[in-house]
Amino acid sequence: MRITGGEPLLRTDIVEIIRGISAIPEIEDIAVTTNAMYLAKKSRGFKRSWIDAN
């Protein structure tokens, strides 16, 4: 699954969205298209989301 459209990292709930998607067993791969302006701010939350799901 790819999350894209504008700048997805502007969403305050993007980490929760990724966490929810990663909990779906049929989804094996998640990608986010971003210009990376907010990536440093969100990276810990992303890392926790993927670790929690695995």
Secondary structure by P-SEA (a helix, b strand, c coil): ccccccccccccaaaaaaaaaaacccccbbbbbcccccccccaaaaaaaaaaac
